[in-house]
């Protein structure tokens, strides 16, 4: 019996002129953006809210219409599978998230999910069979804007976050992840982490200015900066704003402001890859005529090199100790506590998959460059257990996590075509009438 190996995706594209439908991709993005739309043109679709549920229902309906079958795991991650010729092989996956920041945009995360959908639509329409199965994944609570820790669904899948810890996490109103999953109908029964990927590709807007500034279409992402998250709690004592003289105040905000000022210069000595951000503040009791008794704020440290990230952490601890020690007089005693929230080390991506992104870009005649990502992504979590690559496309002015977030339809289409080609190369292509045998053909390498 004659057998053949899966065909080269480059050959398939040359003979079948296989491309995504850029207009359909754009329309899907704009349709999803109507759910949780904000007055300034952005999106507020927080994880496991009613808006998130509606977004999931819309996208999973599209995935099922494209011939994919759905499974939902215990943390609400959605896995939509397109069968391959050899379903014993681990799937070649793509995806991202559809939850947003409170004042988020239309493209962050959503592009990766809907680019994957568009790949599946094209393959279904053209009757293309792959050797390995394919999957589109929608990860739960990537943003971390309602529930901490960030990148929760992919972190639980990868074994980095205990399921019990994730389910017990609560938002500011005390609503838990577990209760929200039940209420939205996405408390699945598939055990978390119960299957692996043969590869995972994630398409994403860059969320930075480099590609646009350099007039380059595709970023072949080689890895991510490490991330270290902390909460700082500064505790003094509430008192009346009028009768309490300045020398007798245990003003938590005064100490917090001085500490934040020092923290925000921490990354200056670690350029170009050092990052520090204090982005979330909670002042208690937050009353106009009460001296603040407690201030809680976040610190986000990032760097590409593990040793440098550790040094930045050490300097943060030293600053907290310094401000704590400086405020221990009886009359003005203020306590400073540093609490670690999450640590994700610098993460390299899979060289073979990165080269597939470069090769697809070359084949399509698109300009590209290697680059790191400074943002956290679900792909970073998955990289610890399965091969990963990311595909970046430009976004306007490098702006993201903002209602003005924008990207050009042509760039989004180009990135989806790179995704299509890279996934086909990894999965192996079996075209109709190729004479292949399901038992003897070679598996994709």
Secondary structure, 3 states (H helix, E strand, C coil): CCCCCCECHHHHHHHHCCCCCHHHHHHHHHHHCCCCECCCCCECCCCCCHHHHHHHHHHHHHHHHCCCEEEEECCCCEEEEECCCCCCCCEEEEEECCCCCCCECCCCCHHHHHHHHHHHHHHHHHCCEECCCEEEEECCCCCCCCCCCCCHHHHHHCCCCCHHHHHHCECCCCCEHHHHHHHHCCCCCECCCCCCEEEEEEEEECCCCHHHHCCCCEEEEEEECEEEEEEEEEECCCEECCCCCHHHCCCHHHHHHHHHHHHCCHHHHHCCCCEEECCCEEEECCCCCEECCEEEEEEEEEECCHHHHHHHHHHHHHHHHHHHHCCCCCCCCCEEEEEEEEEECCEECCHHHHHHHHHHHHHCCCCEEEEEECCCCHHHHHCCCCCEEEEEECCHHHCCCCCCCCCCHHHHHHHHHHHHHHHHHHHCEECCCCCCCCCCCCCCC
